[in-house]
Amino acid sequence: MSKSTNFTENFNLGSISTYQAGVVQSQAHRILKKEVSNFLKPYGLTMMEWFALGLIKDSSTAGIRLTQLSGQLQTTLPYTTNLINNLMNKGFIVRGSDKDDSRAKPLQLAPGIDKKCNGIETDLREKMRQLIYADISPKDLSIYVKVLYQIANSDSEN
């Protein structure tokens, strides 16, 4: 029986303190970050670059403005600008044009990158299933992701 299975069988939310919950949350974050970062390294991507690429990919063919991307990533505009410059230098994204505003240069995936992103996504999902989620039921994982969205959305309401 694995350590995580033993803990979850006896889990009682009222029995852990806020600092214990914080420590385990930090540990989980570091493990996930390490695994995702290691996986993305051969593609020449950082985790934040991967997140930005995904958001740009999801923005449709019209692209996304730098300020919108910065807001969605919850980072500063200078940080996002550096992130985008790195992705442009690596050939992942391009600046498009906006038919309604000639000053706007929405960010778009470079030609052929959509397919590459789909492949990375498929491979990353499989690696995470094997390394991290193997002992977690789909139901528990779904609850975890749902709770993450609820926490993230609660911040935007304040």
Secondary structure as UniProt FT lines:
FT   HELIX           3..9
FT   HELIX           13..15
FT   HELIX           18..40
FT   HELIX           41..43
FT   HELIX           47..58
FT   TURN            61..62
FT   HELIX           66..73
FT   HELIX           77..89
FT   TURN            90..91
FT   STRAND          93..95
FT   TURN            99..100
FT   TURN            102..103
FT   STRAND          107..109
FT   TURN            111..112
FT   HELIX           113..131
FT   TURN            134..135
FT   HELIX           138..157
//
